[in-house]
């Protein structure tokens, strides 16, 4: 079909897309636009309105294929040499080509629209479109009342769609899309979708604006009320800021702080007075002043100067621990006599459950000081000790100052619990921050970053607790007086349970003395067959378990009075957890029982050695640390240097492998004290000589067979006695430690002091 091609002037619409059969004003501001309008008016021609396309930032102008043919109804020249033109659009047309000399000239052809909508369908589409238009008008999305009524009066879907597309504020892309759709039904359906999007966005915008307006009105209301309250307070002579200032000033005058601190707080009060009450800085400043005034600058408790009373309290609270109590009583005596504030920093070191924390609480009672506990386990930020500077958001003092405020006195007993478990990261080194706290020469002027003034900690009695000294840095350890709390013997555990734990757990579970009774035999059975620890925490848990079972039996009517004896203890706690090992103490080849110290007390380790055909490899298993591995190599070197090894032949050690294993392979083990044990096991396996099964040993070895001293002697001896060992070999250089032990620990076993491996082999091997 041949389409008629028309030549006409083309005007580029940069400000939007227009639809057919509409009137609008166009401002021609450029020279070429004015000339194009003048040419069209002069020749009484139609004009073609085209919409430019810019793709991917390309500045070359191109135009959409579908535009609108229009007529110029009238024009007016403006003072800026431009023109205002009234244009009447007529119909869609397709742009074929165009050229530009002074202005655009183009060739266009008519386009044929399709409209196969039935009468009923047209009515339905009209109804939907008019409903959407009404909803947009009601929501305030469109506001021109005259145009609204005119458009609603249209009976043609085609004209209704084109008019609404121009009237409703939709994007130029959507309007161009509708302009290019030649099927009236498709155009109407697409407009319905666009109207749904416009209405949805309009509702959301309306909700947002309502919330914004509501919040703005609420803020204005609060501001007006706040100003009114301020005026009322001033009229009544009871201004809020002035009332706070008067209270702060009164507390400051009663604080009894130094002149430096007084001046600092007074300066902050004056600053607070000049800040508007509704400002953020007001609450920050008020909080800082309140914290400063809450610190007990001049509040102290009177120490107990009755030494005998202190002794009685310590004896009542703790059984045994004679050495520990003696050293603490010495400290109290010196403090009473000298009446000086320079107090020692005590560090209680021992296994879990040995009573470190309860000893600190007893010392507080004995000295009549307030007790405050500060847990350092897992603290890794230096600011938790020194505090944050008050300029930071959410700033607060460090834990030391917070504990002092909590104690409400400047001379409490402060327990620094788990000091060996502090850590450090990019936020600072906590142990370094503690140096100033625990140094008697520096803590007189401790610097907390939040306070910004020196804090005197010299009157505080600091007591630290730790499980392992190796976790405490040397400079920090140097500032403390270490008191070792060893594990308890079975007899000590029995008396602790009888005097303290039974009564404590009975009351805790709501039992009376007449309802619950446990005899000495049952307690000793719990100690020997249900616990293996240096302290008494597990013992207390087991007694607590017995009490719970007793409560159940009483409430179910099974028993009126529960009597726990050695014979029925398994009814309450089940089968024995630890059985007697006397049957395992047999003479063996290549197996020696060693003694080790752990964080939870002493343990025994049976070290095993196998000799196999091979290439001279020494294999180590059982998750040993580097130090223990080095002890194994040292022991092997010593064995190879012996004269009897020469009798084995020159190639014996080259043709055999030696495997050293320590059971409980998942448990990490380290330390040099297993040196003589591994050397003895190697000798026994290589020369096929049995080892006395009732001997245990501990000691470090040198390449020449010298036996060096070890630590944790008391815990190791207790572990050996617990399994029925009769002979124990210890380094002769530990003789002083051995002589300090109670007879209760050393009785029942033969202690052999050894200087070199020859003595060890002579005593341990069964020739």
PAFIGU-995975 format. One record per residue (C-alpha): y, x, z; residue number from 1; residue in one letter. Coordinates in steps of 0.1 Angstrom, whole numbers, plus 5000, padded with zeros to 4 digits. Layout:
# PAFIGU-995975
((Y,X,Z),NUM,"a");
...
//
This chain:
# PAFIGU-995975
((5000,5000,5000),1,"x");
((5034,5015,4990),2,"x");
((5059,5015,5018),3,"x");
((5096,5012,5011),4,"x");
((5114,5044,5022),5,"x");
((5149,5042,5035),6,"x");
((5175,5069,5038),7,"x");
((5199,5067,5067),8,"x");
((5219,5087,5092),9,"x");
((5198,5098,5123),10,"x");
((5212,5101,5158),11,"x");
((5193,5121,5185),12,"x");
((5190,5103,5218),13,"x");
((5191,5129,5246),14,"x");
((5196,5105,5275),15,"x");
((5167,5082,5271),16,"x");
((5145,5060,5250),17,"x");
((5157,5026,5237),18,"x");
((5136,4995,5227),19,"x");
((5142,4971,5198),20,"x");
((5164,4940,5199),21,"x");
((5188,4953,5226),22,"x");
((5225,4961,5228),23,"x");
((5238,4991,5246),24,"x");
((5267,5016,5246),25,"x");
((5263,5051,5233),26,"x");
((5288,5079,5240),27,"x");
((5291,5103,5210),28,"x");
((5305,5134,5225),29,"x");
((5296,5161,5199),30,"x");
((5314,5167,5166),31,"x");
((5282,5160,5145),32,"x");
((5275,5128,5164),33,"x");
((5310,5115,5157),34,"x");
((5308,5124,5120),35,"x");
((5274,5106,5118),36,"x");
((5288,5075,5134),37,"x");
((5318,5076,5111),38,"x");
((5296,5080,5080),39,"x");
((5274,5051,5090),40,"x");
((5304,5028,5096),41,"x");
((5322,5038,5064),42,"x");
((5291,5030,5043),43,"x");
((5280,5000,5064),44,"x");
((5246,5016,5068),45,"x");
((5220,5013,5095),46,"x");
((5212,5043,5117),47,"x");
((5179,5056,5130),48,"x");
((5177,5064,5167),49,"x");
((5151,5093,5173),50,"x");
((5139,5108,5205),51,"x");
((5136,5146,5206),52,"x");
((5104,5164,5217),53,"x");
((5105,5198,5234),54,"x");
((5070,5214,5240),55,"x");
((5061,5245,5261),56,"x");
((5097,5255,5265),57,"x");
((5102,5258,5227),58,"x");
((5139,5253,5219),59,"x");
((5132,5242,5183),60,"x");
((5140,5205,5181),61,"x");
((5114,5181,5168),62,"x");
((5113,5143,5171),63,"x");
((5088,5116,5179),64,"x");
((5074,5099,5149),65,"x");
((5083,5063,5160),66,"x");
((5120,5054,5166),67,"x");
((5143,5024,5163),68,"x");
((5165,5012,5135),69,"x");
((5199,5000,5147),70,"x");
((5234,4988,5136),71,"x");
((5268,4999,5149),72,"x");
((5286,4968,5160),73,"x");
((5319,4985,5171),74,"x");
((5333,5017,5183),75,"x");
((5363,5030,5203),76,"x");
((5378,5065,5201),77,"x");
((5382,5082,5234),78,"x");
((5409,5106,5247),79,"x");
((5384,5135,5247),80,"x");
((5380,5131,5209),81,"x");
((5346,5115,5215),82,"x");
((5336,5079,5207),83,"x");
((5320,5050,5226),84,"x");
((5298,5030,5203),85,"x");
((5282,4996,5208),86,"x");
((5248,4996,5192),87,"x");
((5224,4967,5184),88,"x");
((5188,4978,5180),89,"x");
((5167,4959,5155),90,"x");
((5131,4971,5149),91,"x");
((5106,5000,5151),92,"x");
((5104,5025,5122),93,"x");
((5085,5056,5113),94,"x");
((5103,5089,5107),95,"x");
((5091,5106,5075),96,"x");
((5114,5136,5072),97,"x");
((5148,5147,5081),98,"x");
((5174,5174,5072),99,"x");
((5206,5186,5088),100,"x");
((5238,5197,5072),101,"x");
((5268,5183,5091),102,"x");
((5246,5158,5108),103,"x");
((5210,5145,5106),104,"x");
((5200,5125,5075),105,"x");
((5165,5111,5075),106,"x");
((5140,5090,5055),107,"x");
((5121,5063,5074),108,"x");
((5096,5035,5066),109,"x");
((5090,5002,5083),110,"x");
((5060,4998,5106),111,"x");
((5039,4968,5108),112,"x");
((5032,4954,5143),113,"x");
((5000,4934,5150),114,"x");
((5000,4903,5172),115,"x");
((4967,4885,5174),116,"x");
((4973,4870,5208),117,"x");
((4961,4834,5212),118,"x");
((4984,4808,5226),119,"x");
((4966,4805,5260),120,"x");
((4964,4843,5263),121,"x");
((5001,4846,5255),122,"x");
((5009,4822,5283),123,"x");
((4988,4841,5308),124,"x");
((5003,4875,5298),125,"x");
((5038,4860,5301),126,"x");
((5030,4846,5335),127,"x");
((5017,4880,5347),128,"x");
((5047,4899,5334),129,"x");
((5072,4875,5348),130,"x");
((5055,4877,5382),131,"x");
((5057,4914,5381),132,"x");
((5093,4912,5371),133,"x");
((5101,4888,5400),134,"x");
((5083,4910,5425),135,"x");
((5103,4940,5413),136,"x");
((5135,4919,5416),137,"x");
((5125,4907,5451),138,"x");
((5118,4943,5463),139,"x");
((5151,4955,5450),140,"x");
((5137,4977,5423),141,"x");
((5158,4959,5396),142,"x");
((5191,4943,5406),143,"x");
((5210,4929,5376),144,"x");
((5208,4892,5382),145,"x");
((5221,4881,5348),146,"x");
((5197,4903,5328),147,"x");
((5169,4892,5351),148,"x");
((5174,4855,5344),149,"x");
((5178,4862,5306),150,"x");
((5146,4882,5304),151,"x");
((5126,4856,5324),152,"x");
((5137,4830,5298),153,"x");
((5120,4848,5268),154,"x");
((5091,4829,5253),155,"x");
((5077,4857,5232),156,"x");
((5054,4883,5247),157,"x");
((5066,4910,5222),158,"x");
((5103,4905,5232),159,"x");
((5095,4901,5269),160,"x");
((5076,4934,5269),161,"x");
((5103,4953,5250),162,"x");
((5131,4939,5272),163,"x");
((5112,4946,5304),164,"x");
((5105,4982,5293),165,"x");
((5142,4987,5289),166,"x");
((5153,4968,5320),167,"x");
((5129,4982,5345),168,"x");
((5134,5018,5356),169,"x");
((5104,5036,5342),170,"x");
((5100,5071,5328),171,"x");
((5110,5081,5293),172,"x");
((5075,5091,5286),173,"x");
((5062,5057,5295),174,"x");
((5089,5040,5275),175,"x");
((5082,5062,5244),176,"x");
((5045,5054,5248),177,"x");
((5053,5016,5247),178,"x");
((5076,5021,5217),179,"x");
((5048,5038,5198),180,"x");
((5022,5011,5206),181,"x");
((5022,4987,5175),182,"x");
((4996,4963,5189),183,"x");
((5015,4937,5211),184,"x");
((4985,4930,5233),185,"x");
((4979,4967,5241),186,"x");
((5016,4971,5247),187,"x");
((5016,4943,5272),188,"x");
((4985,4955,5290),189,"x");
((5000,4990,5293),190,"x");
((5033,4976,5307),191,"x");
((5013,4956,5334),192,"x");
((4997,4989,5345),193,"x");
((5031,5007,5345),194,"x");
((5046,4978,5366),195,"x");
((5018,4981,5391),196,"x");
((5026,5018,5395),197,"x");
((5063,5011,5398),198,"x");
((5058,4984,5424),199,"x");
((5034,5006,5444),200,"x");
((5058,5035,5445),201,"x");
((5087,5011,5453),202,"x");
((5068,4997,5483),203,"x");
((5061,5032,5496),204,"x");
((5097,5042,5492),205,"x");
((5108,5011,5510),206,"x");
((5084,5018,5540),207,"x");
((5097,5054,5542),208,"x");
((5133,5043,5542),209,"x");
((5126,5017,5568),210,"x");
((5110,5043,5591),211,"x");
((5139,5068,5585),212,"x");
((5165,5041,5592),213,"x");
((5146,5030,5623),214,"x");
((5144,5066,5636),215,"x");
((5180,5073,5628),216,"x");
((5191,5041,5646),217,"x");
((5169,5050,5676),218,"x");
((5184,5085,5678),219,"x");
((5219,5071,5675),220,"x");
((5211,5045,5702),221,"x");
((5198,5073,5725),222,"x");
((5228,5094,5719),223,"x");
((5252,5066,5727),224,"x");
((5233,5057,5759),225,"x");
((5232,5094,5769),226,"x");
((5269,5097,5764),227,"x");
((5275,5065,5784),228,"x");
((5253,5077,5812),229,"x");
((5271,5110,5813),230,"x");
((5305,5091,5816),231,"x");
((5291,5068,5843),232,"x");
((5278,5098,5863),233,"x");
((5311,5115,5861),234,"x");
((5329,5084,5873),235,"x");
((5305,5082,5902),236,"x");
((5308,5119,5910),237,"x");
((5271,5124,5904),238,"x");
((5268,5143,5872),239,"x");
((5232,5153,5864),240,"x");
((5239,5189,5855),241,"x");
((5261,5193,5885),242,"x");
((5234,5179,5908),243,"x");
((5209,5204,5894),244,"x");
((5233,5232,5897),245,"x");
((5240,5223,5934),246,"x");
((5203,5222,5941),247,"x");
((5197,5255,5923),248,"x");
((5225,5272,5942),249,"x");
((5212,5259,5975),250,"x");
((5177,5273,5968),251,"x");
((5192,5306,5957),252,"x");
((5212,5310,5990),253,"x");
((5180,5303,6009),254,"x");
((5158,5326,5988),255,"x");
((5166,5358,6006),256,"x");
((5162,5379,5975),257,"x");
((5178,5412,5967),258,"x");
((5213,5414,5954),259,"x");
((5201,5423,5919),260,"x");
((5179,5393,5917),261,"x");
((5206,5371,5933),262,"x");
((5231,5381,5906),263,"x");
((5206,5376,5878),264,"x");
((5197,5340,5889),265,"x");
((5234,5332,5896),266,"x");
((5243,5343,5861),267,"x");
((5216,5321,5847),268,"x");
((5228,5291,5867),269,"x");
((5264,5295,5854),270,"x");
((5249,5297,5818),271,"x");
((5229,5265,5824),272,"x");
((5260,5247,5837),273,"x");
((5278,5253,5804),274,"x");
((5250,5240,5782),275,"x");
((5250,5203,5770),276,"x");
((5222,5185,5789),277,"x");
((5206,5172,5758),278,"x");
((5203,5207,5742),279,"x");
((5169,5225,5739),280,"x");
((5183,5256,5757),281,"x");
((5191,5234,5788),282,"x");
((5154,5227,5796),283,"x");
((5145,5264,5789),284,"x");
((5172,5277,5812),285,"x");
((5164,5252,5840),286,"x");
((5127,5261,5838),287,"x");
((5135,5298,5841),288,"x");
((5157,5292,5871),289,"x");
((5131,5270,5888),290,"x");
((5104,5296,5883),291,"x");
((5126,5324,5896),292,"x");
((5135,5304,5927),293,"x");
((5098,5294,5933),294,"x");
((5088,5330,5937),295,"x");
((5084,5339,5974),296,"x");
((5110,5367,5975),297,"x");
((5113,5368,6013),298,"x");
((5084,5347,6025),299,"x");
((5055,5365,6042),300,"x");
((5027,5357,6066),301,"x");
((5021,5375,6098),302,"x");
((4991,5398,6098),303,"x");
((4963,5395,6123),304,"x");
((4966,5425,6146),305,"x");
((4935,5417,6166),306,"x");
((4910,5442,6153),307,"x");
((4881,5427,6173),308,"x");
((4888,5393,6158),309,"x");
((4886,5408,6123),310,"x");
((4853,5425,6131),311,"x");
((4839,5392,6144),312,"x");
((4849,5373,6113),313,"x");
((4833,5399,6090),314,"x");
((4801,5399,6110),315,"x");
((4800,5361,6111),316,"x");
((4805,5358,6073),317,"x");
((4781,5385,6061),318,"x");
((4748,5399,6072),319,"x");
((4742,5436,6067),320,"x");
((4766,5456,6045),321,"x");
((4774,5477,6076),322,"x");
((4789,5506,6056),323,"x");
((4811,5482,6036),324,"x");
((4823,5464,6067),325,"x");
((4829,5497,6085),326,"x");
((4852,5510,6058),327,"x");
((4871,5477,6056),328,"x");
((4876,5477,6094),329,"x");
((4889,5512,6091),330,"x");
((4915,5501,6066),331,"x");
((4926,5472,6088),332,"x");
((4928,5495,6118),333,"x");
((4951,5519,6100),334,"x");
((4973,5491,6087),335,"x");
((4976,5476,6122),336,"x");
((4984,5510,6138),337,"x");
((5009,5523,6111),338,"x");
((5024,5489,6103),339,"x");
((5032,5502,6069),340,"x");
((5032,5482,6036),341,"x");
((5015,5509,6015),342,"x");
((4981,5493,6013),343,"x");
((4950,5508,5996),344,"x");
((4936,5493,5964),345,"x");
((4899,5485,5972),346,"x");
((4874,5481,5944),347,"x");
((4841,5465,5953),348,"x");
((4814,5476,5929),349,"x");
((4779,5461,5929),350,"x");
((4754,5439,5911),351,"x");
((4760,5402,5906),352,"x");
((4753,5380,5937),353,"x");
((4758,5408,5963),354,"x");
((4788,5391,5979),355,"x");
((4818,5409,5964),356,"x");
((4840,5378,5961),357,"x");
((4829,5364,5994),358,"x");
((4837,5397,6011),359,"x");
((4872,5396,5997),360,"x");
((4876,5360,6010),361,"x");
((4864,5372,6045),362,"x");
((4889,5401,6045),363,"x");
((4917,5375,6038),364,"x");
((4905,5355,6068),365,"x");
((4902,5387,6090),366,"x");
((4938,5398,6081),367,"x");
((4953,5362,6082),368,"x");
((4965,5366,6047),369,"x");
((4967,5340,6019),370,"x");
((4938,5344,5995),371,"x");
((4944,5341,5958),372,"x");
((4919,5349,5930),373,"x");
((4928,5362,5896),374,"x");
((4899,5363,5871),375,"x");
((4903,5391,5846),376,"x");
((4871,5386,5826),377,"x");
((4879,5383,5789),378,"x");
((4917,5389,5793),379,"x");
((4928,5408,5762),380,"x");
((4965,5401,5759),381,"x");
((4989,5424,5778),382,"x");
((5014,5396,5781),383,"x");
((4990,5377,5804),384,"x");
((4997,5405,5830),385,"x");
((5033,5413,5822),386,"x");
((5044,5378,5810),387,"x");
((5064,5368,5779),388,"x");
((5101,5374,5775),389,"x");
((5119,5341,5782),390,"x");
((5134,5340,5747),391,"x");
((5100,5331,5733),392,"x");
((5089,5295,5728),393,"x");
((5067,5284,5757),394,"x");
((5073,5317,5776),395,"x");
((5059,5320,5811),396,"x");
((5054,5347,5837),397,"x");
((5023,5369,5838),398,"x");
((4992,5361,5859),399,"x");
((5002,5384,5887),400,"x");
((5035,5366,5893),401,"x");
((5019,5332,5888),402,"x");
((4994,5341,5915),403,"x");
((5022,5351,5938),404,"x");
((5040,5318,5932),405,"x");
((5007,5300,5939),406,"x");
((5002,5319,5971),407,"x");
((5038,5311,5983),408,"x");
((5039,5344,6001),409,"x");
((5048,5379,5991),410,"x");
((5019,5395,6010),411,"x");
((4987,5377,6000),412,"x");
((4953,5392,5994),413,"x");
((4949,5391,5957),414,"x");
((4914,5394,5943),415,"x");
((4913,5409,5908),416,"x");
((4878,5396,5898),417,"x");
((4857,5413,5871),418,"x");
((4882,5441,5864),419,"x");
((4856,5460,5844),420,"x");
((4855,5432,5818),421,"x");
((4892,5433,5806),422,"x");
((4896,5442,5769),423,"x");
((4923,5452,5745),424,"x");
((4933,5443,5710),425,"x");
((4964,5444,5688),426,"x");
((4983,5425,5715),427,"x");
((4982,5454,5739),428,"x");
((4960,5472,5764),429,"x");
((4954,5451,5795),430,"x");
((4940,5480,5816),431,"x");
((4972,5500,5809),432,"x");
((4993,5470,5821),433,"x");
((4973,5470,5853),434,"x");
((4981,5507,5860),435,"x");
((5016,5497,5873),436,"x");
((5002,5468,5893),437,"x");
((4976,5490,5912),438,"x");
((4997,5521,5917),439,"x");
((5013,5522,5952),440,"x");
((5042,5543,5939),441,"x");
((5050,5520,5910),442,"x");
((5043,5484,5921),443,"x");
((5073,5484,5944),444,"x");
((5093,5476,5912),445,"x");
((5068,5458,5890),446,"x");
((5084,5447,5857),447,"x");
((5074,5412,5846),448,"x");
((5089,5405,5812),449,"x");
((5097,5369,5820),450,"x");
((5117,5377,5851),451,"x");
((5136,5406,5838),452,"x");
((5141,5420,5873),453,"x");
((5118,5442,5895),454,"x");
((5092,5424,5916),455,"x");
((5079,5441,5948),456,"x");
((5041,5440,5950),457,"x");
((5037,5468,5976),458,"x");
((5029,5442,6004),459,"x");
((5000,5427,5984),460,"x");
((4965,5437,5994),461,"x");
((4947,5441,5961),462,"x");
((4909,5440,5960),463,"x");
((4892,5444,5927),464,"x");
((4855,5436,5919),465,"x");
((4833,5451,5892),466,"x");
((4797,5452,5882),467,"x");
((4798,5486,5864),468,"x");
((4823,5514,5869),469,"x");
((4817,5527,5834),470,"x");
((4837,5497,5820),471,"x");
((4868,5508,5839),472,"x");
((4891,5534,5822),473,"x");
((4895,5566,5842),474,"x");
((4933,5564,5849),475,"x");
((4928,5528,5863),476,"x");
((4897,5538,5884),477,"x");
((4917,5568,5899),478,"x");
((4941,5543,5915),479,"x");
((4914,5525,5934),480,"x");
((4892,5533,5964),481,"x");
((4856,5525,5953),482,"x");
((4832,5508,5978),483,"x");
((4797,5504,5964),484,"x");
((4778,5473,5975),485,"x");
((4741,5480,5969),486,"x");
((4714,5454,5965),487,"x");
((4697,5438,5995),488,"x");
((4663,5446,6009),489,"x");
((4638,5418,6012),490,"x");
((4644,5417,6050),491,"x");
((4682,5414,6044),492,"x");
((4676,5386,6019),493,"x");
((4655,5368,6044),494,"x");
((4681,5369,6071),495,"x");
((4709,5359,6046),496,"x");
((4689,5329,6036),497,"x");
((4680,5320,6071),498,"x");
((4715,5324,6086),499,"x");
((4736,5312,6056),500,"x");
((4720,5299,6025),501,"x");
((4696,5273,6039),502,"x");
((4723,5256,6059),503,"x");
((4748,5257,6031),504,"x");
((4724,5242,6005),505,"x");
((4711,5216,6030),506,"x");
((4746,5203,6036),507,"x");
((4755,5205,5999),508,"x");
((4725,5182,5991),509,"x");
((4732,5157,6019),510,"x");
((4702,5165,6041),511,"x");
((4701,5167,6079),512,"x");
((4683,5192,6100),513,"x");
((4658,5165,6111),514,"x");
((4651,5156,6074),515,"x");
((4646,5190,6060),516,"x");
((4629,5221,6074),517,"x");
((4618,5253,6057),518,"x");
((4599,5280,6076),519,"x");
((4601,5318,6074),520,"x");
((4570,5321,6053),521,"x");
((4584,5298,6026),522,"x");
((4616,5318,6024),523,"x");
((4597,5351,6021),524,"x");
((4576,5336,5993),525,"x");
((4607,5326,5974),526,"x");
((4621,5361,5978),527,"x");
((4589,5379,5966),528,"x");
((4575,5355,5940),529,"x");
((4605,5336,5925),530,"x");
((4634,5361,5924),531,"x");
((4638,5397,5912),532,"x");
((4675,5405,5917),533,"x");
((4697,5428,5937),534,"x");
((4719,5399,5951),535,"x");
((4710,5365,5965),536,"x");
((4724,5342,5938),537,"x");
((4690,5334,5923),538,"x");
((4676,5330,5959),539,"x");
((4703,5304,5966),540,"x");
((4695,5285,5934),541,"x");
((4658,5283,5943),542,"x");
((4666,5270,5978),543,"x");
((4689,5245,5962),544,"x");
((4661,5234,5939),545,"x");
((4638,5229,5969),546,"x");
((4665,5207,5986),547,"x");
((4668,5186,5955),548,"x");
((4631,5180,5954),549,"x");
((4632,5171,5991),550,"x");
((4659,5145,5984),551,"x");
((4638,5129,5958),552,"x");
((4607,5128,5980),553,"x");
((4627,5111,6008),554,"x");
((4644,5085,5986),555,"x");
((4611,5075,5969),556,"x");
((4595,5070,6004),557,"x");
((4569,5097,5997),558,"x");
((4580,5116,6029),559,"x");
((4603,5109,6058),560,"x");
((4606,5145,6069),561,"x");
((4602,5174,6044),562,"x");
((4587,5205,6058),563,"x");
((4585,5234,6033),564,"x");
((4559,5261,6041),565,"x");
((4542,5290,6025),566,"x");
((4513,5268,6015),567,"x");
((4533,5240,5998),568,"x");
((4561,5261,5983),569,"x");
((4546,5258,5948),570,"x");
((4548,5220,5950),571,"x");
((4586,5224,5950),572,"x");
((4591,5254,5927),573,"x");
((4560,5254,5906),574,"x");
((4537,5284,5899),575,"x");
((4548,5318,5910),576,"x");
((4573,5334,5886),577,"x");
((4565,5370,5897),578,"x");
((4530,5379,5908),579,"x");
((4520,5410,5928),580,"x");
((4515,5440,5906),581,"x");
((4492,5459,5928),582,"x");
((4464,5453,5903),583,"x");
((4484,5470,5876),584,"x");
((4490,5502,5896),585,"x");
((4460,5520,5881),586,"x");
((4456,5555,5869),587,"x");
((4463,5557,5832),588,"x");
((4466,5584,5805),589,"x");
((4500,5585,5788),590,"x");
((4516,5558,5809),591,"x");
((4541,5565,5837),592,"x");
((4562,5542,5858),593,"x");
((4599,5550,5858),594,"x");
((4628,5536,5877),595,"x");
((4661,5524,5862),596,"x");
((4693,5509,5872),597,"x");
((4709,5479,5855),598,"x");
((4739,5457,5860),599,"x");
((4717,5432,5879),600,"x");
((4700,5458,5901),601,"x");
((4670,5482,5900),602,"x");
((4640,5477,5877),603,"x");
((4608,5496,5869),604,"x");
((4599,5506,5834),605,"x");
((4564,5517,5823),606,"x");
((4568,5543,5796),607,"x");
((4539,5547,5773),608,"x");
((4529,5576,5749),609,"x");
((4503,5577,5722),610,"x");
((4492,5608,5702),611,"x");
((4482,5601,5666),612,"x");
((4472,5623,5636),613,"x");
((4503,5629,5616),614,"x");
((4530,5654,5606),615,"x");
((4547,5662,5639),616,"x");
((4570,5632,5641),617,"x");
((4584,5620,5674),618,"x");
((4588,5582,5672),619,"x");
((4609,5562,5698),620,"x");
((4607,5525,5702),621,"x");
((4620,5500,5728),622,"x");
((4657,5498,5719),623,"x");
((4667,5531,5735),624,"x");
((4703,5543,5736),625,"x");
((4714,5577,5723),626,"x");
((4713,5594,5758),627,"x");
((4677,5582,5764),628,"x");
((4666,5594,5730),629,"x");
((4680,5628,5737),630,"x");
((4661,5629,5770),631,"x");
((4629,5622,5750),632,"x");
((4636,5651,5727),633,"x");
((4644,5674,5757),634,"x");
((4611,5664,5774),635,"x");
((4592,5671,5742),636,"x");
((4608,5705,5738),637,"x");
((4599,5713,5774),638,"x");
((4562,5704,5769),639,"x");
((4560,5725,5737),640,"x");
((4574,5755,5756),641,"x");
((4546,5754,5783),642,"x");
((4519,5781,5783),643,"x");
((4491,5755,5782),644,"x");
((4505,5742,5749),645,"x");
((4497,5775,5732),646,"x");
((4460,5768,5739),647,"x");
((4462,5737,5717),648,"x");
((4466,5758,5686),649,"x");
((4495,5768,5664),650,"x");
((4493,5737,5642),651,"x");
((4486,5710,5669),652,"x");
((4522,5697,5671),653,"x");
((4525,5699,5633),654,"x");
((4494,5678,5628),655,"x");
((4501,5650,5653),656,"x");
((4527,5623,5657),657,"x");
((4539,5613,5692),658,"x");
((4550,5577,5698),659,"x");
((4571,5569,5729),660,"x");
((4575,5532,5737),661,"x");
((4593,5514,5766),662,"x");
((4582,5477,5769),663,"x");
((4607,5448,5767),664,"x");
((4617,5461,5734),665,"x");
((4645,5435,5730),666,"x");
((4664,5448,5761),667,"x");
((4688,5477,5755),668,"x");
((4681,5507,5776),669,"x");
((4700,5539,5780),670,"x");
((4707,5567,5805),671,"x");
((4693,5602,5813),672,"x");
((4673,5593,5844),673,"x");
((4641,5586,5824),674,"x");
((4638,5622,5813),675,"x");
((4611,5634,5838),676,"x");
((4592,5601,5832),677,"x");
((4590,5606,5794),678,"x");
((4581,5643,5799),679,"x");
((4552,5634,5823),680,"x");
((4539,5607,5799),681,"x");
((4540,5632,5770),682,"x");
((4521,5658,5790),683,"x");
((4495,5632,5801),684,"x");
((4489,5620,5766),685,"x");
((4488,5654,5750),686,"x");
((4464,5670,5776),687,"x");
((4445,5638,5783),688,"x");
((4452,5639,5820),689,"x");
((4456,5606,5840),690,"x");
((4487,5597,5859),691,"x");
((4486,5583,5895),692,"x");
((4494,5546,5890),693,"x");
((4510,5543,5925),694,"x");
((4537,5569,5917),695,"x");
((4571,5561,5903),696,"x");
((4598,5586,5894),697,"x");
((4634,5590,5883),698,"x");
((4654,5621,5873),699,"x");
((4671,5638,5844),700,"x");
((4654,5668,5827),701,"x");
((4668,5700,5811),702,"x");
((4651,5720,5784),703,"x");
((4638,5744,5810),704,"x");
((4624,5717,5832),705,"x");
((4650,5715,5859),706,"x");
((4654,5680,5875),707,"x");
((4690,5668,5877),708,"x");
((4704,5641,5900),709,"x");
((4707,5604,5891),710,"x");
((4726,5573,5904),711,"x");
((4716,5539,5918),712,"x");
((4691,5554,5942),713,"x");
((4690,5525,5966),714,"x");
((4684,5499,5939),715,"x");
((4657,5520,5923),716,"x");
((4638,5524,5956),717,"x");
((4640,5487,5963),718,"x");
((4625,5480,5928),719,"x");
((4597,5504,5934),720,"x");
((4588,5489,5968),721,"x");
((4589,5454,5954),722,"x");
((4559,5462,5931),723,"x");
((4539,5481,5957),724,"x");
((4545,5517,5947),725,"x");
((4536,5542,5975),726,"x");
((4550,5575,5962),727,"x");
((4584,5580,5947),728,"x");
((4597,5612,5930),729,"x");
((4634,5617,5931),730,"x");
((4656,5648,5923),731,"x");
((4661,5672,5953),732,"x");
((4698,5671,5945),733,"x");
((4699,5634,5956),734,"x");
((4688,5644,5991),735,"x");
((4722,5635,6006),736,"x");
((4720,5600,5990),737,"x");
((4685,5596,6004),738,"x");
((4695,5606,6039),739,"x");
((4722,5579,6039),740,"x");
((4697,5551,6032),741,"x");
((4686,5528,6060),742,"x");
((4651,5533,6074),743,"x");
((4643,5498,6062),744,"x");
((4646,5509,6026),745,"x");
((4627,5542,6030),746,"x");
((4599,5529,6053),747,"x");
((4565,5523,6037),748,"x");
((4569,5548,6009),749,"x");
((4566,5585,6006),750,"x");
((4597,5601,5991),751,"x");
((4591,5634,5973),752,"x");
((4621,5656,5965),753,"x");
((4615,5676,5933),754,"x");
((4634,5705,5917),755,"x");
((4615,5711,5885),756,"x");
((4589,5695,5862),757,"x");
((4561,5717,5876),758,"x");
((4565,5699,5909),759,"x");
((4566,5665,5891),760,"x");
((4534,5672,5872),761,"x");
((4516,5686,5902),762,"x");
((4524,5654,5922),763,"x");
((4519,5628,5894),764,"x");
((4489,5640,5876),765,"x");
((4453,5633,5887),766,"x");
((4435,5666,5879),767,"x");
//
